[in-house]
């Protein structure tokens, strides 16, 4: 079960110093997100103690999403991946209407369970679907741009 809790003791409220640190970290991570290969970074843990860490572009993009959320003050907690969401919570996360989400669920693109009459979606499954959807969307846009460029439209 994966879980990340940020500033839990403060109920998700980050101070200016924490937001400034997140902004600085985002600026450091940003070039790694667009790199073609994994990058190695050194992190200082204590005085004179460093650890090297390999960060893939995929991991860097995930970190960027989290840091963007923190610096935009949208959300400061990431729920347990095994938690179940209501259809409205899931629709809000995907930024789609609830009826549209129901169509996605019924077409079996996202696993769900029924509790009585209610559908529940595991957070991890929803985030996996979102990542696939976003990746497919980006690939389609890249193909479209490439086609336009080949046809002299750009």
C-alpha positions in Angstrom: 0.0 0.0 0.0 1.6 3.3 -1.1 1.0 6.5 0.8 2.4 9.9 0.8 1.4 12.5 3.4 2.7 16.0 3.2 2.6 18.1 6.3 0.0 15.9 7.9 0.5 17.4 11.3 -0.6 20.8 9.9 -3.7 19.4 8.2 -2.4 20.2 4.7 -1.6 23.9 5.4 1.9 24.7 4.2 3.8 27.8 5.3 5.5 30.3 3.0 8.9 28.8 3.8 7.7 25.3 2.8 6.1 26.6 -0.4 9.3 28.5 -1.2 11.3 25.3 -0.7 8.9 23.4 -2.9 9.3 26.1 -5.6 13.0 25.8 -5.5 12.9 22.0 -5.6 10.5 22.2 -8.6 13.0 24.4 -10.4 15.8 21.9 -9.7 13.6 18.9 -10.9 12.2 20.6 -14.0 15.1 19.9 -16.4 15.1 16.2 -15.3 11.4 15.9 -16.4 12.3 16.7 -20.0 15.5 14.8 -20.2 15.7 11.8 -22.6 17.5 9.6 -20.1 17.6 9.2 -16.3 19.7 11.7 -14.4 21.7 11.3 -11.3 21.4 13.9 -8.5 23.2 14.3 -5.2 21.2 15.0 -2.1 22.8 16.3 1.1 21.4 14.5 4.1 23.6 15.9 6.9 26.8 17.9 7.0 29.1 16.2 4.5 26.8 13.2 3.9 25.4 12.9 0.4 23.4 10.3 -1.4 23.2 9.8 -5.2 19.8 9.1 -6.6 18.9 8.2 -10.2 15.7 10.0 -11.3 14.0 8.9 -14.5 12.1 11.5 -16.6 8.8 9.7 -15.6 9.6 10.1 -11.9 10.7 13.7 -12.4 7.3 14.5 -14.1 5.5 12.8 -11.2 7.5 14.9 -8.7 6.8 18.0 -10.8 3.0 17.3 -10.7 3.2 17.0 -6.9 5.4 20.1 -6.5 3.1 22.1 -8.8 0.1 21.1 -6.6 2.0 22.3 -3.5 3.2 25.6 -5.0 -0.3 26.3 -6.4 -1.7 25.4 -3.0 -4.3 23.1 -4.7 -3.8 20.0 -2.6 -1.2 19.2 0.0 -2.1 15.6 0.7 -2.0 12.6 -1.5 -4.3 9.9 -0.4 -3.5 6.2 0.1 -3.5 4.4 -3.2 -5.8 1.7 -1.8 -8.5 4.2 -0.6 -11.8 4.1 -2.5 -13.3 7.2 -4.0 -16.9 8.0 -4.8 -17.8 8.6 -8.4 -18.0 12.4 -7.7 -14.6 12.5 -6.2 -13.1 10.5 -9.1 -14.9 12.7 -11.6 -13.5 15.8 -9.9 -10.0 14.4 -10.0 -10.3 13.6 -13.7 -12.0 16.9 -14.3 -14.9 15.3 -16.1 -18.6 15.1 -15.3 -19.9 12.3 -13.1 -22.2 10.9 -15.9 -19.1 10.7 -18.2 -17.1 8.9 -15.5 -19.9 6.4 -15.2 -19.7 5.7 -18.9 -15.9 5.1 -18.5 -16.5 2.8 -15.6 -19.2 0.8 -17.4 -16.9 0.4 -20.4 -14.4 -1.2 -18.0 -11.6 1.2 -18.6 -11.3 1.7 -14.8 -11.9 -1.1 -12.4 -14.5 -0.4 -9.7 -16.5 -2.2 -7.0 -20.1 -1.8 -6.1 -21.1 -1.2 -2.5 -24.9 -1.6 -2.7 -25.9 0.7 -5.5 -22.8 2.9 -5.2 -19.6 2.5 -7.3 -16.3 3.0 -5.6 -13.0 3.5 -7.5 -9.6 2.7 -6.0 -7.4 5.8 -6.0 -4.5 3.8 -7.5 -6.6 2.5 -10.4 -8.0 6.0 -11.1 -4.5 7.5 -11.1 -3.3 4.7 -13.5 -6.1 5.5 -15.8 -5.4 9.2 -15.7 -1.7 8.6 -16.5 -2.7 6.4 -19.5 -5.2 8.9 -20.7 -2.7 11.8 -20.4 0.0 9.8 -22.2 -2.4 8.8 -25.0 -3.5 12.4 -25.3 0.1 13.7 -25.5 1.0 11.0 -28.1 -2.0 12.0 -30.2 -1.1 15.7 -30.0 2.5 14.9 -30.9 1.4 12.9 -33.9 -1.0 15.7 -35.0 1.8 18.3 -34.7 4.1 16.1 -36.7 1.5 15.5 -39.4 0.9 19.3 -39.6 4.6 19.9 -39.9 5.0 17.3 -42.6 2.1 19.0 -44.5 3.6 22.4 -44.1 0.9 23.7 -41.8 3.3 24.8 -39.1 
